[in-house]
Every structure is written in C-alpha cells, then in structure tokens.
Amino acid sequence: MFVLGIILAVVAVVALLVAVSGRTIPKTRRTAWLTFAGASLAAVGFLVASCITVVPTRNVGIVTAWNKPTGRTTGAGLQWTAPWEDIDEWDASGQTYAHLGEECVWVTIAAQRRACIPVQIEWSAKAEKAPENWAAYREVGGKSRFEVFVERRVNPQINGSLTSIFASFDPLGAVDVTSGDAPAPDLNKTYKEPLIGALTSALGDEIVVKSVAFESPRYDDPTTQAIAAYGQKILEARNLEIDRANAKTRAEITRTDASVDQVARCLQIAEKLGKEPGLCMGSGVSLTRPVGQTEK
C-alpha cells in the first residue's frame, strides 16, 4: 500500500502542475484538477492504511522495514507504524504436539525393542525470541515462517527428547514377578518430569512447555511376545515352587499317617491280649515283634 500511495502522490503532483500551468486549455485544466483531487485523496488513504495493522489475539507483531526486521515487536490489536514499515505475525498462542492413539511416536527402547508412545505436549513460543526466529526461517511451500519454525526446530527436538528419555525403558520391568501379570506402565509418573526437563534444556530459550500427558504405550510384535514369554516363565517358576511345597507337605502327611497307623495297630493288639497300652507309646514300636512275647 505504501508504494501504491507514493505512485498516486506522484500522479497528484503531476496533475497539479498541469492544472496550474498557464498554457493548459480550460477543459484540460478541469480534468487535471479532478485528477489531482482524486489522486491526492487516494494517496492519503493508501498511506494511512499502510500505517495500520491489526495483530490477532495472542500473536506477536514483528515490525519490519523493507522486509527486514527492525528488532521491535508489538502486542495484539490495532497497531500503528511508519508508512514504509510493516508488521508480520508470529504465533505466541498455545500450541499442541498431539500424537495419541494410532498416531503415537515410535521409539527404540531397551534391548533394541520398539515402543509406540502416545503423548500430548502443550507449549507456546516466547515473544522475546520472535524477531530472531522470524528472521531465521523463510516461508516454504506455502507454510508461514512460524509453521516452518515448528516443523524444523520444535518438532525435531521433541522427537529427539522422546527418543533419549525412553532409550532405557524396559517393559519387562513392569511384569509382576509374583504373578507374571504385565500391567500398563504409568508413563506420566515416570517420564513426565524428565521429558519436561529435556525439552526445557533443548528449547527453553524459545518456547515454554506448559504440560505433558502420556497414554499407555504400545509395542511391536517381538516386544509383545517377549513380555508374554517372560510372564509365562515367571508363572511356571511360581507353579513349580508351589508343587514342590505341596510335595513336601504330602510327604510329611504320609510319614505322620504311617506312624499313627503303627500306634493304632499296637493298641488294638494290646487290647486284644489284655496288655497295658503304655508300651505302644514308645518311638520304637515294631509290628514284627509280638506284643505278648515277654510274658510267660
């Protein structure tokens, strides 16, 4: 608009010179005056319009002069600049890195296994870094400078941080060693703060991380099979231990029953022969020796 306003202003000046020229015929002079008036009004309108920019809510205005950043920024709302200056927008509103459900992020975990991590990260760009980041990125393929910044700067750092903190994650560690069950791990409890720390370290000068939320992870087929096999081994070992304990108990019961049977038979023989039952209470009771042998 500024350039168009300058062109109209030049037209107005030329029309004015023609109108005040003494050699101009009356009809041409009237046309020149009308051209001067119209061009002047249009030039003023375009120049005023070039000074006004409306910055959307929660955005930062990047003040530029001849498409180069001046280092100044504005807030949202109606903003005034010099006619040769312009304001480009930089999104400072809340952004969402959402990869949930089937759109989870695949990472390599312990033992070169693979896990798909469903995660949502809420973040926003820092206004004070807007001019620098605006100047560092260019519009590519119809994407704004901010969209290119997110695609080339923010998202790769988030993906890298996820890969880093989950490198030692071992889903076999979540298997219950007493039952063999494999409950879903609570990633929010274990990895929320480490991820926020990693992102703050990598992007803390440029963005603010507001929240992180995980859902239950998924695994590739080899990892799923490994978890099931590990749980089965735990279950088999537990059953073997129970079987051994039961066998020991049965052996004790058998020995006790045998001893009770000998005493009971001795008492029956003693009663039949009319002998004292006290001799059946000793530990050396033998059924191969007649109870009444010592009596004459």
C-alpha positions in Angstrom: 0.0 0.0 0.0 2.8 2.4 0.7 4.3 2.0 -2.8 0.8 2.5 -4.3 0.3 5.6 -2.2 3.6 7.0 -3.4 2.6 6.4 -7.0 -0.7 8.1 -6.5 1.0 11.0 -4.8 3.3 11.4 -7.8 0.2 11.4 -10.1 -1.4 14.1 -7.9 1.7 16.3 -8.2 1.8 15.9 -12.0 -1.9 16.7 -12.2 -1.4 19.8 -10.0 1.4 21.1 -12.3 -0.8 20.6 -15.3 -3.7 22.4 -13.6 -1.7 25.5 -12.6 0.1 25.7 -15.9 -0.8 28.9 -17.9 -0.7 27.1 -21.2 -3.3 24.5 -20.3 -6.7 24.8 -22.0 -9.7 25.2 -19.7 -11.0 21.7 -20.3 -7.7 20.0 -19.7 -7.2 22.2 -16.6 -10.5 21.0 -15.1 -9.6 17.4 -15.8 -6.2 17.9 -14.1 -7.8 19.4 -11.0 -10.2 16.5 -10.8 -7.3 14.1 -11.2 -5.3 15.9 -8.6 -8.1 15.8 -6.1 -8.9 12.1 -6.7 -5.2 11.0 -6.7 -4.5 13.1 -3.5 -7.4 11.5 -1.6 -6.4 8.0 -2.8 -2.8 8.6 -1.9 -3.6 9.8 1.6 -5.9 6.8 2.0 -3.3 4.3 1.0 -0.6 5.9 3.0 -2.8 5.9 6.1 -3.8 2.3 5.5 -0.2 1.3 5.2 0.4 2.7 8.7 -2.3 0.5 10.3 -2.0 -3.2 11.1 -4.3 -5.4 13.2 -2.4 -8.1 15.1 -4.6 -11.1 16.1 -5.1 -12.0 19.7 -2.2 -13.9 21.4 0.1 -13.1 18.5 3.3 -11.1 18.4 3.8 -8.4 15.8 7.3 -8.4 14.1 8.0 -4.8 12.9 9.9 -4.8 9.6 11.2 -2.1 7.3 11.6 -3.1 3.7 11.0 -6.7 4.7 13.8 -6.7 7.2 13.2 -7.0 11.0 13.8 -3.8 13.0 14.1 -5.7 16.3 10.8 -4.2 17.6 7.7 -6.2 18.4 4.1 -5.3 19.2 1.3 -6.8 21.1 -2.1 -7.8 19.7 -4.7 -5.4 18.5 -4.6 -2.2 16.3 -1.0 -1.1 15.7 0.5 2.0 14.0 3.8 2.0 12.2 5.6 4.3 9.7 4.3 4.0 6.2 7.4 2.2 5.0 7.2 -0.3 7.9 5.1 -3.4 8.0 4.1 -5.9 10.7 4.4 -9.7 10.3 2.7 -12.1 12.7 4.4 -14.6 15.0 2.1 -17.0 16.8 2.5 -16.8 20.5 -0.7 -18.7 21.4 -0.8 -22.2 22.9 0.4 -25.0 20.5 -0.2 -28.7 20.7 2.1 -31.6 19.8 -0.5 -34.3 19.8 0.4 -37.9 18.9 -2.2 -40.1 20.6 -3.8 -43.4 19.8 -2.7 -44.8 16.5 -0.7 -41.6 15.9 1.8 -42.4 18.7 5.5 -41.9 18.3 7.7 -45.0 17.7 11.0 -45.0 19.6 13.7 -47.6 20.2 13.8 -48.8 23.9 16.0 -51.1 25.9 17.4 -54.2 24.1 16.7 -52.6 20.7 13.0 -53.2 21.1 10.4 -50.8 19.8 7.6 -49.0 21.6 4.9 -46.5 20.4 4.5 -43.7 22.9 1.2 -41.8 22.8 1.9 -38.2 24.1 0.4 -34.8 24.0 2.6 -31.7 24.8 1.2 -28.2 25.2 3.6 -25.4 24.6 3.9 -21.8 23.4 6.6 -19.7 21.7 8.4 -17.0 23.7 7.6 -13.5 22.5 11.1 -12.1 23.2 12.6 -14.6 20.7 10.1 -13.9 18.0 12.2 -11.4 15.9 15.2 -13.7 15.9 13.2 -16.8 14.9 11.2 -14.9 12.4 14.5 -13.8 10.7 16.0 -17.3 10.9 13.2 -19.0 8.9 11.6 -18.4 5.5 8.2 -19.3 4.0 8.5 -22.7 2.3 5.9 -24.5 0.3 3.0 -22.2 1.3 3.9 -22.5 5.0 4.4 -19.5 7.2 7.7 -18.7 8.9 6.2 -19.9 12.2 5.0 -23.2 10.7 8.5 -23.7 9.3 9.9 -23.0 12.7 7.7 -25.6 14.3 8.4 -28.2 11.6 12.2 -27.7 11.5 13.0 -26.6 15.1 10.4 -27.6 17.6 9.1 -31.0 16.4 12.6 -32.5 15.8 13.7 -31.5 19.3 10.5 -33.1 20.8 11.1 -36.3 18.9 14.8 -36.4 19.9 13.9 -35.8 23.6 11.3 -38.7 23.5 13.9 -41.0 21.9 16.5 -40.0 24.5 14.5 -40.5 27.7 12.9 -43.7 26.6 16.2 -45.3 25.5 16.4 -47.3 28.8 12.7 -48.0 29.1 12.2 -51.8 29.6 8.6 -53.0 29.6 9.8 -56.3 31.1 10.5 -54.4 34.3 6.8 -53.8 34.7 6.0 -57.5 34.8 4.8 -58.7 38.3 7.5 -61.2 39.5 4.9 -62.9 41.7 2.1 -63.4 39.3 3.6 -62.9 35.8 1.0 -60.2 35.0 2.1 -57.2 32.9 0.1 -54.1 33.8 0.4 -51.0 31.6 3.2 -48.8 33.0 2.4 -45.3 34.3 4.5 -43.2 31.9 3.2 -39.9 33.5 4.6 -40.9 36.8 8.0 -41.9 35.5 8.7 -39.9 32.4 6.6 -36.6 32.6 9.2 -34.6 34.5 12.2 -36.0 32.6 10.6 -35.0 29.3 9.8 -31.5 30.5 13.4 -31.2 31.7 14.8 -32.4 28.3 12.6 -30.0 26.3 13.4 -27.1 28.6 17.1 -27.8 28.1 16.8 -28.0 24.3 14.2 -25.3 23.7 13.9 -23.3 26.9 15.1 -20.1 25.2 12.5 -20.3 22.5 9.3 -22.0 23.9 7.6 -22.6 27.2 6.4 -26.2 27.9 3.0 -26.0 29.7 2.0 -29.6 30.1 2.9 -33.2 29.1 0.5 -36.1 29.2 1.1 -39.8 28.2 -1.3 -42.7 27.4 -0.4 -46.4 27.7 2.3 -47.4 25.3 2.1 -50.0 22.5 4.8 -52.4 21.4 5.9 -54.1 18.2 5.2 -57.8 17.9 8.7 -59.1 19.1 8.4 -57.0 22.2 4.9 -58.1 22.9 5.9 -61.7 22.5 8.9 -61.2 24.8 6.7 -59.7 27.5 4.3 -62.7 27.2 7.2 -65.2 27.3 8.7 -63.6 30.4 5.4 -63.6 32.2 4.9 -67.2 31.4 8.3 -68.2 32.7 7.5 -66.4 36.0 4.2 -68.2 36.2 5.9 -71.6 35.5 8.5 -70.9 38.2 5.9 -70.0 40.7 3.8 -73.1 39.9 7.0 -75.3 40.3 7.7 -73.7 43.7 4.1 -74.4 44.8 4.3 -78.0 43.5 7.5 -78.6 45.5 5.9 -77.2 48.6 2.9 -79.3 48.1 5.0 -82.4 47.6 6.9 -81.7 50.8 3.6 -81.3 52.7 2.3 -84.6 51.3 5.5 -86.4 52.4 5.1 -85.1 55.9 1.5 -86.2 56.0 2.4 -89.7 54.8 5.1 -90.1 57.4 2.7 -88.9 60.1 -0.1 -91.3 58.9 2.3 -94.2 58.9 3.4 -93.5 62.5 -0.3 -93.1 63.6 -1.2 -96.4 61.9 1.5 -98.4 63.8 0.4 -97.0 67.1 -3.2 -97.7 66.4 -2.5 -101.3 65.5 -0.3 -101.8 68.6 -3.2 -100.5 70.8 -5.6 -102.9 69.1 -3.3 -105.9 69.7 -2.6 -104.8 73.3 -6.4 -104.6 74.0 -7.0 -108.0 72.4 -4.3 -109.6 74.6 -5.2 -107.7 77.7 -1.9 -106.0 78.0 -1.0 -102.4 79.2 -1.3 -99.9 76.3 1.7 -97.9 77.6 4.2 -100.0 75.7 2.6 -98.7 72.4 3.6 -95.1 73.2 7.3 -95.5 72.6 9.1 -94.5 69.5 10.4 -98.0 68.9 7.1 -99.8 68.3 7.6 -102.7 66.0 4.8 -104.7 64.5 7.1 -107.6 63.7 7.5 -108.4 67.4 4.6 -110.0 69.2 3.3 -107.8 71.9 3.0 -110.6 74.5 6.4 -112.2 73.8 7.9 -111.2 77.1 5.1 -112.7 79.1 5.2 -116.4 80.4 
